[in-house]
Amino acid sequence: MHLPDDKVPGDHDLLHAIAAGDQRAFAVLFDRHWKKLYHAALNVVEDRDAAEDIVQDCFISLWEKSAHKHIDNVGGYLFKSVKYACFMHLRSGAISRKHLDHINRLAFDNSTEEDFYVQELQEALNSSMATLPEKCREIFYMSRFEFLPNKQIAEQLQISPKTVENQITKALRILRLSVNKMISVVLFITVC
């Protein structure tokens, strides 16, 4: 089909001409829809080169399929093609620096939340340690925070190594119960 020079053809006329291999009809259709499609793609992918590639790929696909596909609304078909291509672009991992920065901010936000829960657990541990009997707390602190071996703790406090072991076991049992309660609360909050 040859397009007349004096008549402004509609999209359907252009599509029929494209199906017959008319490059001029393709250029007219391209010029008619390019700018709107490009801006639509750019709004989604936020990358000029990617938006151009997406729109060009959609037009190439239209060129290749026009002879075999019945399209009622060419503009709508092209917009849907661009929308789908944008989705596939983002899904495939071809994400712009801006998207990566956004993802990193989300990861930072999550780590901030995790830091909050770690801090809560630390406070729960500190509160639980404060409830330990004085000698038990002192022995546990020397063992776990000063990293002293049981024998050295026993020598410094002038008690038997067996007493040191018993006091550490007692402290761990009390702290484990307290911290497990806190972990259960934190897990419940994060799941809900």
C-alpha positions, 0 to 999 in steps of 0.5 A: 500500500502506498500512502498518498502525499496529500492525505494525513493517514490514520493509525490503521492506514499506517499499520496496513502500509507497515504490514506491506513493508512501507518504511515511510508509513512506519516513520510517520507512525513512529514520529506520531507516537515516539515522544509520548511513549518515550516520556511514559517509559522515562517516567517508569525507568527513570533512565533516558537510554533505557527509555529510548531502547524500550520504545525503539524495541516496541516499534521494531516488534510492531514492524515485525508483527504488523502483518500477523497481528490484528491491532484495533488501537495502535496507540493503546497497543504501543502504550501497553507494549512499552509498559510491559517492556518497562516492567520487564526491564526493571524485573530483569535487573537492568536497574538504574543507579537511582533504583540501586540507591533506593534499594540501598536506602531500604536495606539501610532502613532495615539495618537500622531496624535491626540495630534497634532490636539489637539495642533492645536485646542488649538493654534486656540483657543488661536489665537481666544482669542487674537482677543476678545476685551480686557474686553471680553477676561479678563472676559472669561479667569477669567470664563473658566481658573480661574474658578471664578463664575460670581458674583466674576468676577463682584465684582473684575472688578466692573461691573454687573453680567449681563455684565459678562454673556453678555461678556462670551456669546459674547466670546463663540459665537466668539470662537465657530465660529473660533474653528468650522472652525478649526475642519472642516479643521482638519476633512477634512484633516483626512478624505482625 
